[in-house]
Amino acid sequence: MTDTNTETTPGPCGVSPRLLEVLICPVTGGPLVFDRDACELISTKAKLAFPIRDGLPILLESEARDLEGPAS
């Protein structure tokens, strides 16, 4: 049986669109904004960008990029 449900079909960066809808910032509990070009989840309140690697959102503060820090 083939599942053609678009909610479980990997979307951009290999992440399920449904998963992107339910994830929240682990620091603030607020919403995350998906940055398709950078494959990151942005917390505007925490000013952090959480990476998506191999289709998995890495929601660890220690792995997040500081949006206020110097550009690398």
C-alpha positions as protocol buffer text, in pm:
chain_id: "A"
residue {
  index: 1
  type: MET
  ca { x: 0 y: 0 z: 0 }
}
residue {
  index: 2
  type: THR
  ca { x: 139 y: 336 z: -101 }
}
residue {
  index: 3
  type: ASP
  ca { x: 79 y: 640 z: 116 }
}
residue {
  index: 4
  type: THR
  ca { x: 14 y: 943 z: -102 }
}
residue {
  index: 5
  type: ASN
  ca { x: -83 y: 1168 z: 188 }
}
residue {
  index: 6
  type: THR
  ca { x: 89 y: 1503 z: 134 }
}
residue {
  index: 7
  type: GLU
  ca { x: 117 y: 1555 z: 510 }
}
residue {
  index: 8
  type: THR
  ca { x: 374 y: 1276 z: 537 }
}
residue {
  index: 9
  type: THR
  ca { x: 546 y: 1336 z: 204 }
}
residue {
  index: 10
  type: PRO
  ca { x: 883 y: 1504 z: 262 }
}
residue {
  index: 11
  type: GLY
  ca { x: 879 y: 1865 z: 159 }
}
residue {
  index: 12
  type: PRO
  ca { x: 1162 y: 2113 z: 123 }
}
residue {
  index: 13
  type: CYS
  ca { x: 1485 y: 2007 z: 297 }
}
residue {
  index: 14
  type: GLY
  ca { x: 1333 y: 1661 z: 346 }
}
residue {
  index: 15
  type: VAL
  ca { x: 1102 y: 1768 z: 631 }
}
residue {
  index: 16
  type: SER
  ca { x: 734 y: 1680 z: 643 }
}
residue {
  index: 17
  type: PRO
  ca { x: 519 y: 1991 z: 599 }
}
residue {
  index: 18
  type: ARG
  ca { x: 300 y: 1868 z: 886 }
}
residue {
  index: 19
  type: LEU
  ca { x: 603 y: 1850 z: 1116 }
}
residue {
  index: 20
  type: LEU
  ca { x: 697 y: 2207 z: 1025 }
}
residue {
  index: 21
  type: GLU
  ca { x: 349 y: 2317 z: 1134 }
}
residue {
  index: 22
  type: VAL
  ca { x: 370 y: 2168 z: 1483 }
}
residue {
  index: 23
  type: LEU
  ca { x: 729 y: 2241 z: 1586 }
}
residue {
  index: 24
  type: ILE
  ca { x: 788 y: 2519 z: 1837 }
}
residue {
  index: 25
  type: CYS
  ca { x: 1100 y: 2692 z: 1959 }
}
residue {
  index: 26
  type: PRO
  ca { x: 1260 y: 2492 z: 2242 }
}
residue {
  index: 27
  type: VAL
  ca { x: 1386 y: 2814 z: 2403 }
}
residue {
  index: 28
  type: THR
  ca { x: 1076 y: 3036 z: 2400 }
}
residue {
  index: 29
  type: GLY
  ca { x: 793 y: 2797 z: 2316 }
}
residue {
  index: 30
  type: GLY
  ca { x: 701 y: 3034 z: 2036 }
}
residue {
  index: 31
  type: PRO
  ca { x: 651 y: 2966 z: 1666 }
}
residue {
  index: 32
  type: LEU
  ca { x: 928 y: 2882 z: 1422 }
}
residue {
  index: 33
  type: VAL
  ca { x: 948 y: 3025 z: 1070 }
}
residue {
  index: 34
  type: PHE
  ca { x: 1079 y: 2795 z: 797 }
}
residue {
  index: 35
  type: ASP
  ca { x: 1359 y: 2943 z: 586 }
}
residue {
  index: 36
  type: ARG
  ca { x: 1350 y: 2727 z: 273 }
}
residue {
  index: 37
  type: ASP
  ca { x: 1668 y: 2873 z: 120 }
}
residue {
  index: 38
  type: ALA
  ca { x: 1886 y: 2816 z: 428 }
}
residue {
  index: 39
  type: CYS
  ca { x: 1707 y: 2497 z: 545 }
}
residue {
  index: 40
  type: GLU
  ca { x: 1664 y: 2647 z: 890 }
}
residue {
  index: 41
  type: LEU
  ca { x: 1386 y: 2707 z: 1137 }
}
residue {
  index: 42
  type: ILE
  ca { x: 1395 y: 3063 z: 1265 }
}
residue {
  index: 43
  type: SER
  ca { x: 1284 y: 3174 z: 1609 }
}
residue {
  index: 44
  type: THR
  ca { x: 1242 y: 3549 z: 1581 }
}
residue {
  index: 45
  type: LYS
  ca { x: 1174 y: 3580 z: 1954 }
}
residue {
  index: 46
  type: ALA
  ca { x: 1493 y: 3394 z: 2056 }
}
residue {
  index: 47
  type: LYS
  ca { x: 1685 y: 3534 z: 1756 }
}
residue {
  index: 48
  type: LEU
  ca { x: 1811 y: 3185 z: 1673 }
}
residue {
  index: 49
  type: ALA
  ca { x: 1820 y: 2977 z: 1355 }
}
residue {
  index: 50
  type: PHE
  ca { x: 1793 y: 2601 z: 1405 }
}
residue {
  index: 51
  type: PRO
  ca { x: 1945 y: 2389 z: 1126 }
}
residue {
  index: 52
  type: ILE
  ca { x: 1773 y: 2110 z: 936 }
}
residue {
  index: 53
  type: ARG
  ca { x: 2017 y: 1828 z: 858 }
}
residue {
  index: 54
  type: ASP
  ca { x: 1925 y: 1524 z: 650 }
}
residue {
  index: 55
  type: GLY
  ca { x: 1558 y: 1612 z: 689 }
}
residue {
  index: 56
  type: LEU
  ca { x: 1578 y: 1636 z: 1069 }
}
residue {
  index: 57
  type: PRO
  ca { x: 1527 y: 1966 z: 1252 }
}
residue {
  index: 58
  type: ILE
  ca { x: 1804 y: 2006 z: 1512 }
}
residue {
  index: 59
  type: LEU
  ca { x: 1626 y: 2189 z: 1793 }
}
residue {
  index: 60
  type: LEU
  ca { x: 1919 y: 2219 z: 2030 }
}
residue {
  index: 61
  type: GLU
  ca { x: 2012 y: 2567 z: 2146 }
}
residue {
  index: 62
  type: SER
  ca { x: 2380 y: 2467 z: 2131 }
}
residue {
  index: 63
  type: GLU
  ca { x: 2343 y: 2387 z: 1758 }
}
residue {
  index: 64
  type: ALA
  ca { x: 2147 y: 2701 z: 1669 }
}
residue {
  index: 65
  type: ARG
  ca { x: 2296 y: 2996 z: 1485 }
}
residue {
  index: 66
  type: ASP
  ca { x: 2271 y: 3330 z: 1668 }
}
residue {
  index: 67
  type: LEU
  ca { x: 2096 y: 3576 z: 1440 }
}
residue {
  index: 68
  type: GLU
  ca { x: 2247 y: 3873 z: 1626 }
}
residue {
  index: 69
  type: GLY
  ca { x: 2604 y: 3742 z: 1617 }
}
residue {
  index: 70
  type: PRO
  ca { x: 2870 y: 3830 z: 1360 }
}
residue {
  index: 71
  type: ALA
  ca { x: 2820 y: 3680 z: 1015 }
}
residue {
  index: 72
  type: SER
  ca { x: 3057 y: 3399 z: 931 }
}
